[in-house]
Amino acid sequence: MRFKFLCAAIIAASSLWSTVAQAKVVARVNLGSQTMNVYVDGSLRHSWRISSGKAGYNTPRGNYGPTRLHRMHYSRKYNNAPMPHSIFFRGGYAIHGTGHVGALGRPASHGCVRLSPGHAAQLFSLVKAHGARNTRISIGGRAPQVASYRRRAKTRTVYRKKSSRRSVRVVKRRAPARKKWTHTFGIDG
């Protein structure tokens, strides 16, 4: 009788465990298409554009579980760059939001997986709701082969008194303050 009770308890526990194990979040990152598909309980819930590591800064491939969650993290390595809704999965690599949404869809990061801030918040809340133990991060594919982008020097238009224009190449990031021109009305004499 005890044996039957013990077997029934083990079967009940295993069925309970399998239902908990199925209630999970899977984030599949495809480096080739620069997209992330998020599955909840086996069904596709979201599909988003991402930015992964650019040339020289590879995003690690493999299957991971979240190691740390931070609502707001600042990078110690890259000038205190803000990393909202960070989900760390391997050392310093994380999935996080970015303000550079124009770069989504192409490799542009230092190895992290970047999302738009709203999508990062949605993924963060899904992971918090289902738990880090029930979340898997799968990164695969080959990053697209793109030429390394060189930052172009900014150009600005300089106005002279006779309103002739010429384009000047500025080496510094910050352009000097523009001189304010004042117009005088009346007779010069």
Secondary structure, 3 states (H helix, E strand, C coil): CHHHHHHHHHHHHHHHHHHHHHCCEEEEEECCCCEEEEEECCEEEEEEECECECCCCCCCCEEECCCEEEEEEECCCCCCCEEEEEEEEECCEEEEECCCHHHCCCCCECCCEEECHHHHHHHHHHHHHHCHHHEEEEEECCCCCCCCCCCCCCEEEEECCCCCEEEEECCCCCCCCCCCCCCCCCCCC
